[in-house]
């Protein structure tokens, strides 16, 4: 009883706010704000009847989404609930179900905020970012960006600061986004924490909004998904689906790419970047090397056909430019944090050339 009484004053001293109650433009990294205002999903509810069940299920996971806010609080607390398992055999809880906090100070310097074990994964997940030091003056505070879980569905969330401190949510940018359609790698496997997904790195370091439409095991160049991509007024489309189209599925690549690009070009003139699969596991497996080489050849064949047809503003990122090494992967398919960094660097180099 004494322990419970001691907790009450601490709870009373924290001001809690639910991001979904701060307006429909509070959740960053997605489109369809008015349709998605009550959730942390990535496709609108009408997609359930149009895409395959696996794609719909994965679209409910919050990969690439973030919440931006300003506060001068020296500590920030986050509490939330998720609907799925907390981790996977090859990806830790902090990446699957965790959050990640970054701050930008008044001088524009980006700072990662460590949780330092002030977190717990129970029925309600809790993070606390303590002892935040303001080198630009405590009263000014920071602009923060909180990256949400990569492989779980967030069903409820609140952000808390001390009662006397400011907490103001920052609406989404009106800038056109970079839209990524891909596989588990694009979704974020196997980053150790959410901020290390390559799409989130590209977003932070390029300054452009990024929409993550990576669907684990299900980035298969499907017409129904391209229909939703075409609804987005994008700055650039990234098509990175080959890891899910190796083996016998490679026969789908050519026709599906031509169809998908025709759907995009019917509504958008935005540049399109096609990305090869980097087959680091081909170092020890001739079969894997053959599969991934064949997939890359099929995509390159489609790319050359589109160039010959006069399709404009299409670009290509080869596996050589990704430059994976034997140390870049977890189990031969998914990048670890080093691989995510290499992915992001390759994308950033290419994006600077395309968007200059």
N, C-alpha and C positions, 0 to 999 in steps of 0.2 A: 504493500500500500504506500509506503514511504517512497519507493522508487517511482511509482506512477505519479505521485504528487509532485515529485521533483521534475518530471518531464513536462508538466503542464505549462510552466512559465516559458520554457524554451519554445514550445509550439506557438504560444501567444505572441512571442517576439518576432516571429517570421511572417512576412507578408507573402502569400502564395497567389500566383496568377496562372490561369489555364490559357495557353497560347491560342487554342481554338475559339476562345471567347473574346479575342481581341480583333476580330475582323477577318474577312475571308482571304486577305492578302498577307497573312502573317507567316504562312508556311512557305519557305523558299525551296527552290529546286523542283518545281512541278508546274504543270499547265492546268487548265480546267478548274480554276480556283472556286468559282461559284458552285460548281457541281461537287467539289471535294471539301467544302468548308467545314464539314463535321467529322473529318477523318484525317489520318496520316497515310492515305493511300496514294498510288501513283497513276492509276487509270480511273476514269469516271465510272459511276455505277452502271451506266448503259453498256460498258464494255463486257460485263459478265455474260451477256447473251450473244456476244459477237466473237470473242477470242476463246481459245481452248481453256478448259478448266484449270490446267496447270499454270497457264499464263495469268489468268485472273487471280489465282491464289497467291502467286508471287508478287503480283502488282499491289497487293495489300501490305507488303513489307516496305519499310520506309527508307530503302536505300537511296542515298543522295539527297534526302530531305534535311532541312535545317531550320532552326529558329534563330532569328537575329534580334538582339535587344541591347539597350544601353542601360548601364547601371554604374553607380559609384560605390557599390557595396564591396566590402573587403572579403566577403564570403558569399557564395552562390550555392544554393541547394536545388537538386532536381530529383523529383520522384515520379515514377511512372509504372504502368503495367504493360505486359506484353502477352500475346496470345499463343506463342509457340515455344518450342524447346529453347533453352538458353544458349546452347553451344552445339558444335558439330565435332566429329572425331578429328578433323584436320584444321579447325578454326576455333579460336578461343572465345569465351563468353564476352569479353570486352569488344570483340569485333562483331559477333553475331547479334548481341543484345545490348551492348553498351552505348554510351554517348561519349562525345568528345568535344571539348570546349577550346575555342581560340578567341583571342582578344586583339583588337587593333587600337593602339593608343592615339592620342591627339597628333602625334608626329607621323602617323601612318605605319608604325612598326607593328608587325604581326607577332603575337606571342602565344605559344601553346600553354595551356593551363593544366598542370598535372593534378590528378586526383589523389595521388600518393596514398593509396589504400583506403581512402575515405569513401568507400563504396560497399554496397551489399546487394547481392542478387537473391532476393526472396520473393514472396508473393507480390510485394511492391518493391521495385528496384530503387535504390537510393544512391545518389552521388552527392558529395559535397566538395566544392573547390574552395579551400581555405587560404587565409593569409595572402590574399592577392595584393601585391604591392604596386602602387601607382607612381611610376617614375615621372609622370607629367603632372602630378598634383592630385591628391586624393579626391577632391571635390569634383574634378572633371570626370574621372572614371574612364571606362572603355566602352567601345562597341564590341559586343560579343557575338559569336556564331556558335551555336550548339548543333553538332551533327548527330543525327538520329541513328538507331540501329540499322545495320546493313541487311540482316537476314531475319528480322522479326517484325511482327505487326504490333505497333504501339496502339493500345486501346484507350489510354488515358495518361495525361501528363500535367504536372504543375511545376513551375519554377518559382523558387522562393528566395527572398533577400531579407535582411533585417528591416523591421517595420519602418524605421526612420529614413531608409535609403530609397533612392529613386529606382524605378524599374519601368522602362518604356520600350515597347516592342517596335521594331523597325519593319516597315512594310517591304514587300518584294520590289525588286528593281523593274523598271519598265523597259530595260534593255532586252533585245531579242536574245534568246538562249541558244547555247550549244546543246544539241539533242543527241544523246548516245543510245543507240539500239544495239544490244549485245547479249552476252551470256553471263554465266556466273562470275567471270572475271570482271566484267563491267559492273555487275551488281556489287562486287566487293570482296569476293573470295580470293585469297584468304588473309585479308588485312588483320593485324593484331588489334587494331582499334579503328573506329569508324573514320577518323580523319585521314587515315592512311590509304583508303580506297583511291585508286588513281583518278577517278572522276572528281573526288573532293579535293585532291591535290591540284588538279588542273583548274578547278574553280577558284581556289584560294590564290594561286600564283598568277593566273591570267587576269583575274578580276571579272571574268565573264560569268553570268549565271549558267549553270549546267543542269540539264534534266537527265536523270539516270533512268533509262528504260532497259536495264539489264535484267534478264529473266533466267535464272539458273537452270541450265540444261534445256532451255526452251527459247533461245535466240535462234529461230529457224527461218528467218526471212519470210514470214507469213504475210499474205496479202491483208489479212484482217488487222494486223499490227501496223502495217504501212498506212492503212486508212486512218488510224489514229495519229501516226506521225505527221501525216499531211495536214492535220488540223492545227498544228503548231506553227506559229509564225517565227521560224527559227533563223538564227544567224548562220548556223552550219549544222548539217546532219552528219553524224558519225555512224557508219555501219560496220560493226565488229562482231559478226556472228559465226565465223568459221569454226571456232572450237566446238560448236554444237552440230557441225555439218561435216565431220570427217567420216570415215568408214563408208558404208554404202549410201549415206545421206548426201555425199558430195555430188551425186547426180542431180540433186535439186538446185544446186547453187546457181547455175547459169540462168535458167528460166526464171527462178524466183527473184534474182537480182534485177533482171530486165523488167519484170512486171512491177517490182517494188519501186524502182526508180521512175517508171512511167507514172505511177500513182503520185509520187512526190512532185514530179515535174508538172503534173496537171494543175498543181496549186501553188508551187513554190519555185523560186529561182535561186534559193540558197545553195551555197556550195555543198557538195557531198564528198565525204572522205571514206574510202574503203580501206579496211585494215586487214592485213594478213594474220594468220595464226603463227606464232613463234613456237617451234617444236623443240624445245630444250630436251624433252625426254627422248627425242630421236637420237640423242648421243648414244644411248644404250639399247635402242630398240629399232630394228629395221622396219618392223611393221608400223610403229608409230610414225617414223619418218616418211614412209610411203603414204600413209593416210593423210598426214598434214600437208605433204608436198602436193598431193593430188588436189586437195581442197583449195590450196593457194593457186594452183594452176587454173582451176575452174573459175575462181573469182577473177583472176587476171584475164582470162579469156572473155568473160562478160564485160570487164572494164574496157578492154580493147575494142570490143564490138560496139559499146556505147560511144566511145570516142569516134569510131568510124561512122556511126550514125549521126554524129554532130551534137551529141548531148554535151551541154556546156557546163563549165565549173565543176568538174569531177576530178578527184585527186586520189592518190594512192600512197599508203604507208606500208612498206614491205617489212618482212620479218627481220631482215638485216638491219633495218633502222631501229627496230625494237631492241636488238642486241642483247637478248637474254644470255645468261651464263648458267653453268651448272649450279650456282648458288642462288639462283633467282626464284626457285620454286619450292613448294611444300612437298608434293608427291608426284611431280612430273607434269601436272596439268595447271595447277593454280599458283599464281605468284605469291611469294611471301612479301614482307615489307620492302625488301631490296628490289624484288621484281616490280612491285607497285611503283616504286620510285623511278625505275627504269622505264616502265610504261608511261608514266606521267611526263618524264623528260622528253621521250620521243614524241609524244603528242604535243607538248608545248613547242618544241622546235618546228613541227609541221604546221601547227596553228598560227604561229607567228608569220610564216610564209604565206599562208592562205588568206589571213585576215589583215594583213598589213595595209 
